[in-house]
Amino acid sequence: MKNSILSKGLCAAAAIAVTVTGFAASASAQSRITRTVEVSYADLDLTSADGQETLDGRIKGAVRQVCGGYNSKSLRDMADHKGCVQEAKMSAKRAKVQLIARAEAGTLGTSTVVIGGN
């Protein structure tokens, strides 16, 4: 009987710990700030290789701006930075594909694109 009560107590404590950890992780994800940078392409011919190459360079700079630096002695900072870079690069890749397609179709409207990351 005593073991049964102890087991139930441990299970309850474990369930509470898992629940609290889940709430903490979800709160942490919600409190993250998304940073963005606008990249201008008004002066570029995005239908040319040179224009696309110049846009790539601007995007790389924007990713560095969005994600900033990190403390190389902190595993958490390194992981956060890596996640930010991956997210910003994916954001940029999607934007670039759309921009080039619109440029080739002759429907390129605005002159900047927003690159973002967490």
C-alpha positions as CSV (number, residue, x, y, z in Angstrom):
1,M,0.0,0.0,0.0
2,K,2.8,2.4,0.9
3,N,4.5,1.7,-2.4
4,S,1.3,2.5,-4.3
5,I,0.9,5.8,-2.6
6,L,4.6,6.7,-3.3
7,S,4.1,5.7,-7.0
8,K,1.0,7.8,-7.3
9,G,2.9,10.8,-5.7
10,L,5.8,10.4,-8.0
11,C,3.6,10.2,-11.1
12,A,1.7,13.3,-10.0
13,A,5.0,15.2,-9.5
14,A,6.3,14.1,-12.9
15,A,3.1,15.2,-14.6
16,I,3.3,18.6,-12.9
17,A,6.9,18.9,-14.0
18,V,6.1,18.1,-17.6
19,T,3.2,20.5,-17.6
20,V,5.3,23.4,-16.2
21,T,8.1,22.7,-18.6
22,G,5.7,22.7,-21.5
23,F,4.2,26.1,-20.4
24,A,7.7,27.5,-20.0
25,A,8.8,26.4,-23.5
26,S,5.6,27.8,-25.0
27,A,5.9,31.1,-23.2
28,S,9.5,31.3,-24.3
29,A,8.6,30.7,-28.0
30,Q,5.8,33.3,-27.7
31,S,8.1,36.0,-26.2
32,R,10.7,35.8,-29.0
33,I,11.0,38.9,-31.0
34,T,11.0,38.8,-34.8
35,R,13.5,41.3,-36.3
36,T,13.3,42.4,-39.9
37,V,15.4,44.4,-42.4
38,E,14.3,45.9,-45.7
39,V,16.4,45.1,-48.7
40,S,16.2,47.5,-51.7
41,Y,16.4,46.2,-55.2
42,A,15.0,49.2,-57.0
43,D,18.3,49.8,-58.8
44,L,18.7,46.1,-59.9
45,D,17.7,44.2,-63.0
46,L,16.6,41.0,-61.4
47,T,16.3,39.3,-64.8
48,S,20.1,39.4,-65.1
49,A,22.7,37.3,-63.4
50,D,24.5,40.4,-62.2
51,G,21.4,41.8,-60.6
52,Q,20.6,38.5,-58.9
53,E,24.2,38.3,-57.6
54,T,24.0,41.8,-56.2
55,L,20.7,41.0,-54.5
56,D,22.3,37.9,-53.0
57,G,25.0,40.1,-51.4
58,R,22.4,42.5,-50.0
59,I,20.4,39.5,-48.6
60,K,23.5,38.2,-46.9
61,G,24.1,41.5,-45.3
62,A,20.5,41.7,-44.2
63,V,20.7,38.2,-42.6
64,R,23.7,39.4,-40.6
65,Q,21.8,42.5,-39.6
66,V,18.7,40.6,-38.5
67,C,20.5,38.0,-36.5
68,G,23.4,40.0,-35.2
69,G,26.2,38.4,-33.2
70,Y,26.2,35.8,-30.5
71,N,28.2,34.7,-27.4
72,S,30.3,31.8,-28.7
73,K,30.7,30.6,-25.1
74,S,27.0,30.1,-24.7
75,L,25.4,27.1,-26.3
76,R,22.0,28.7,-26.0
77,D,23.2,31.9,-27.9
78,M,24.8,29.7,-30.6
79,A,21.7,27.7,-31.1
80,D,19.4,30.8,-31.1
81,H,21.8,32.4,-33.6
82,K,21.8,29.4,-35.9
83,G,18.0,29.2,-35.8
84,C,17.7,32.9,-36.6
85,V,20.1,32.5,-39.6
86,Q,18.2,29.5,-40.9
87,E,14.9,31.3,-40.6
88,A,16.2,34.5,-42.2
89,K,17.8,32.6,-45.1
90,M,14.5,30.7,-45.7
91,S,12.6,34.0,-45.6
92,A,15.1,35.5,-48.1
93,K,15.0,32.5,-50.4
94,R,11.2,32.6,-50.6
95,A,11.3,36.4,-51.3
96,K,14.0,36.1,-53.9
97,V,12.2,33.4,-55.9
98,Q,9.0,35.5,-55.9
99,L,10.9,38.6,-56.9
100,I,12.7,37.0,-59.8
101,A,9.5,35.4,-61.0
102,R,7.7,38.8,-60.9
103,A,10.6,40.5,-62.6
104,E,10.6,38.0,-65.4
105,A,6.8,38.4,-65.8
106,G,7.2,42.2,-65.8
107,T,5.0,42.6,-62.7
108,L,7.6,43.7,-60.2
109,G,5.9,46.3,-58.0
110,T,7.6,47.5,-54.8
111,S,11.3,48.3,-54.5
112,T,12.1,46.6,-51.2
113,V,11.7,43.2,-49.7
114,V,11.6,42.4,-46.0
115,I,13.9,39.7,-44.6
116,G,13.1,38.4,-41.1
117,G,14.3,36.1,-38.4
118,N,14.0,35.3,-34.7
